Amino acid sequence: MRIRDLLTVPVRAGFFADDQAAIRAGAEHDGFGYAGAPLTPGFDAVRQAGEALSVLLVLDDGSVAHGDCAAVQYSGAGGRDPVFSALDAAREIDEHLRPVLVGAELTSFRELAGTVDAVRGTDGELLHTAVRYGVTQAVLDAVAQSRHRTMAEVVRDEYATGVELQPVPMFAQSGDDRYVNAEKMILKRVDVLPHGLVNHVATKLGARGELLEEYVAWLVARIGELRVDDGYRPRFHLDTYGTIGIAFDADLDAVADYLAGLGRLAAPYQLTVEHPVDAGSREAQVEACARLRAGLRQRGSNVWIAVDEWCNTLEDIALFVDRGAADVIHVKTPDLGGITNTVEALLLVRAAGLVAYCGGTCNETDRSAEVSAHLAMACGAGQVLAKPGMGVDEGLMIVGNEMARVCAIVGARADADHSAPDPATRRTTQ
């Protein structure tokens, strides 16, 4: 089967694009938005509506495969591509990817997606990560449809991952409403929670971390009050956006002491802290995270370090893994471009014995979230982000339901294969 045509259409993203530099510098909330001028190039405001672009591949038989181009909430930060424009992306796709895809035969997802990911624009640079992300989603869907298989099965088989396709633990994001949304997570028995959105020292962390300490203590107590049985034991995962390093003046010993104390407050729950410090470059970030991780072990702490910023590409991820700079690697799907890179990153992290976190951003779409669910299952990820949005319920529904559907389809097919009469027996009895 071949691709007959390619269409694009601007669609809504699940959240907003935020200027992280301006927020860290003290931009104050103005209702749901932020007051003040943006600092990161490409932003028209500190908070602006996220954009996305659907890519539709029309196949020979008239069926349509699709994926969505979307970028992370904090575009332009930590070495990432700039804020995403759907109109610019549509032009790039029409000029540079239409000639590659229209007429292409759907023989191998891995090969065709790899070709898409390597295409360069007029400036000689790779296309925006969001463009490569969405187009390769559509390619995976097209190959899956041509084989009458789920996307998870295609990835599992082409990469010989050897995993059983089953639901992956979900990680939900609280957004700013971190108390009410955490209660939603507890009531819905979310596997990993709550995110916390600790992106501002004065209002989210506290000058010496006291606000976050209060929050962790509250979270432990609230689980005890709301859980329906003693079998519910979620993992804690807090995203601190480098604020702990800011509060403690980049003193890694002081940061390690604080994190160890936070781990004691979180007991009996396993605590992961994502991006506790921002060292300003990839090399510095690797060194800082490796030192923090070693410092925690020296203190007898089992707090895990998760990396995000400055760990944006497959090469970055390999470096963090090789240097022992993390316990949890956030494979931030839109930042890696083509989803072949996400697959390889997840498999690399899992093979190293670390937690392969198939993540992303609240600013994605329902479609990119569904595709991510397939990737997480096919690669045996340690956790998958419930996305898009910051409302908890929607992301849990989209990602959780897609994983449930995949399991039902694959399970029914396996049952049918096992119950089918043996052809040799059928010939004998006829």
N, C-alpha and C positions, 0 to 999 in steps of 0.2 A: 504494500500500500504506500501511496505517496501523498505529499502535502500539495493540495491543489491551489490554495489561496491563503493569505494572511491578512487579518484585520486587527486594528487596534481601536480602543475606545477608552477615554478617560473615565475613571470610576472613583468612588470615595475610598479613602484610607480609613482605618479603624480608630485613629486618634489624631494627634497634632505633631508638628515638627517644632521642637523647642531649641532655643539657642542656649546651650549648656554654659558657655562662657559668660553670658550675660546673667544667667541665674546664679552662678557661683559668685559673680561680682556683686550680687546683692539686689538684682531686679526684684521688685516686690509685686505680689499678686494684686491685680486690679480686677476683682471679680474672678472669673475663670482665666482671664488672660494675665499678662504681665505688663507693668508700666515701664517706660523707659525705652531707650534705643537698643537695637541688636548690636552685638559685637562680632559675630561670626559672619564672614563674607557669604553672600547669597540669601541671607535672611532679610525679609522686609519688616519683620516684627519679632519680638522675643518669642512669642508663641503664634504660630500660623497653622491654618488647616493643612493636614497632611494630604498629599496627592498620590494617586496610584493610576496605573494604566493596565487594562486587560488586553492580553494578546490572545487572539483567536486563530487557531489553525484549522482550516477547512480541509478535510481529507477526501480522497477519491470517492469514497462511498457516501459522502454527504454528511458524515458525522463531524462534530466540532470538538476539538481539544482546546483547553485554555489554561493560562497561568496569569498571575498578576505581578507586575513590576511595582515594587514598593521599597522605600528606604526607611532607615531607623529613625526613631524620635529625635535623637541627638546627632543629626547629620553634621558633618564638618568637624566633629570633635574626636580627639584621640586617634588621629590619622585616617579618618574615614573620608569617603567621597562627599562632595558638597550636597546641599539640600536638593531634593529631587523635583524636577519639573516634568509633568506628564506630557505636555506639548513638545518639549525638547526631545523627550524619549521617543515619542511617536515618529518624529522626523528622523532620529538616528536609526530606528528600526526599519523604516521604509527605505532609507538610503543604503544601509550597510548589511542588514540581515534578511530582508526580503529576497535578494538574489541568492543567498545561501540556502534558504528554506523552501521557497516555492519550487516544487518539482523534486524535492529531496525524497529519497526512499527511506521508509521507516524500518530499517533493519537492526539498528543498534542505538539504544538511548545513549549509552556511554560515549560512543563515537560522535554522534550528531551533536549532542550537547557540548562535548569537548570542542568541536569545531566552532560552535556559536560563541563559546566563552573566550575563544582566542581571537575573534574578529576585532580589528582595530578601526577607529574612526578616522576622520579626515586629518586630525592632528597627530595621528600615529599612535595614540594612546588607546588602551583597552576601553571599551564602552563602559558607561556608568554601571557600577555594581548592581543597581536596581534593575537596569535593563537586562543584564545577563541573567539575573535571578528569575525574572518573570518569564522570559522567553524559554529558558531551559525547563521551567515548570511545564510549560505548554508542550515542549518536546517529549517530556516524560509521559504526560497524559496521552499524547498522540500514539506513542509506541505501545503504551498499555492498552489503548483501545484497539489497535491493530492486532494485538495478541489475545484480546478478550481476557485480560488479566488485570489485577489491581496494580497500581503504581508501586506498592510495597513489594509485590511479587517480582516485578521487573527489576527493581533495584537489588533485591535479595539474590536473584538468579544471575544477573549480569556481573555482580561483584562477588558472588559466591560467599556471602556473609555467614552462611551456616546457622543463622538464628531462627528460632521459632517466632512466627509473627503473633505477637501478643501485645496487649496495651502496655504503654510505658508510663511510669509515674509522672503525674502532671504537676507543674509548678505554676501557681497563680500569682498575679501582680495586684497589689493593693491600690496603687496610685496614691494620691494625696489623702484620700479618705481611709487611712490605714487602720482605723479601729473597726468601723462598721464592716469594711470589706474583709478584714481578718475574721470577723465573726461569721460572715457568709462562708468563708473557706472551712472553718471548723465545722459548721453545720453540714456542709457538703463533703466532709471528710477528705479534703484535698491532701494529696501526698506530700507536697513540698509547699511551704508558705512562709512569710506573707509578702516578701519583696520589700515593703516599707517605704520605698522612695525617699531615702535619706540623702537628699540632694542639696541641703542647705544647713550650715552649721548652727546658726542661731535658732532656727525654728524646728529643725528635724533631729539634729544630733545633740545639741547642747554644747556650750563652750568647752566642757571637759567630758562630753559624751553622756551626760546625765539624762538627757531626754530619751536617748536610745535605750539606756539601761532601764528606765521606767517602762518603756514600751515592751521590752523583752520580758520583764517581770510580769507585766499585765498579761502578755500573751500566754505565758505558762499557766497563770492562774485561770485565764478564761477558757483554755482548753479543758482544764479540770472541771469547770462549771458547766460547760456546754456539751462535752462529748457524751455519747449515749452508752458507751461501754469502755472497758479498759483496754480493748484491743487496738484502739486508734493511737498510732504513734508517728505523727508526721515528722519530717525534717524541717528545720528552720533554715531559711535562706534570705539574708538581708542584703540589699544592694545599696552601698553607701557612697558611690559616685566620687570617691577620693576625699570625702569630707573628714574622715578620721585623721588622715595625714595632715590636712589643713589645721584641724583643731590642735594637734600635737606637734605642730611646726616641723613635720617631716622627720621627727625623731622615731626611728623604727623600733627602738627598744621600748619607748613609751607606748607606741601603737601596739606592740606585741603584748605588753602588760595589760593594756585596755581590752584587747580581744580575748585574752585568756580569762579575764574577769567576766566578760560578756558570755563566754562559754559556760562558766559556772552558773551564771544566772539562768541560762537556757536549759540547764539540766532538768530532766533526763533526756532532753531532745538534742539530737545532733545539730550543731550550728555551722552554717556556711556563711562567710562574709565575702561578698563580691566587691571588688575594686576598693579596698580600704584606703589605698593611697594612689595618687596619680603622680608618677615620677617624671612626666613630660616627654618621654621618648620611649621607643620600644626597648632599647638596650637597658636604659635605666629602670624601666618597669620590670623587666625580667629579673634584674639584680635585686630590686627592692622586694619583689614577691618571693623570690627564693630565700632571701634573708628573713623575711617575716615568717615564712613557713618553717624554716629551721629554728627560729626563735621560739615559735609556739611549741615545737616538739621539745626543745630544751626546757621549757616551763612545764612540761607534762600535760599540755593542753591538746585536746583532740579537735579544736576548731579547724575547719577547712577553709582554705583560701580559694576563691573563684576569681578567674581573670576574665576581663571583658575588653575595656579600652586598651589600645596598643596591641591587641591580639586579634587582628581583623582578617588575615589571610591564612591560607593553608601553610605557607612558609612560617608565618608568625606562630601559629599553633604548634608546629613541629619544634620550633625553638623553645617555647615555654615548656613543652613536654620534655625535651631533651635536657633542659637545665633544672628540672625538678622545681619549677616555679609555681605550681598550682596543684590543688587536689581536685578541683572542678574546672573544666575548660568550657566557657560559654562559646559554643559554636554559633555565632550570631548570623543566622542564615542570610539576610540581605547583604551583609558586609562581605561575604565570600564570593559574590557574583554567581556564576553558574552553579547549580545545585550538585553537580559532580564534585565540586570542591567541598561542599557540606558533607557528602557521603564519605569522601576520603578522610576528612577531618574527624568525623565521628568514629570511624573505624580505627584511625590512628590513636585517638585518645583512649578508646576502649581497650585496644591491644596493650597500651601502657599501664593498664590497671587503674586508670583514673576515671572520674565520673564524666562521661560524655554528655554534656547538656545541649540538647538540640533546642536552641533558643530562638532569638529574633527580637521582635519589638511590638509594642502595643500599636504601632502605626502601620501595621500590615493590613491584609484583607482576609475575608473568610476563605478565599481560594488559596492564598499562600499558606494559611494556617492548615488547611486540609492536606496540602502537599507535604508540609513539614511533618504532619502526623505520620504519613506513609514513610518518609525518610527515617524518622526516629524508630519506627517499628522495624524496618528492614535492617537497620544498623545496630539494633540492640542498645539504644541510648539509655543512659542512666536516668534521665528526666527530659521532659519536653515542656516547652512553654505553652500555657493556655492563652492563646492570643486570637484576635487582636483586642484592642480596647483596654480600659482600666476598670471595667465594671464587674469583673470576676465571672459572673454568670455566663456571659456571652462566649468568652474564650473557652471556659470549661465545656460548654455545650458543643461548640464547633469542633474542637480538637478531640474531646472525649467521644462524641458521637461518631466521628469519622473512624477512630480506632475501633470502636465497637462494630461498625459496619464492615470494616476490613476483616475482622476476626470471624464474623458471621459468614461472609462470602467464602473466605479461604477454608473455613471449617466445613461448610456445606459441600464445597467441591471435593475436599478430602473424603468426606463420608460417601459421596456419590462414587468416587473412584474405588473405594474399598468394597462397596456393595455391588459393583458392576460384575456380571457373570464373566468368568474366565473364557476368553474366545475359544480356546482349545476344547474346553468342556462343552460349550455351546455347539461346536461343530460335531462333537461325538454324539450328542443327544438328538440332533436333528435327523 
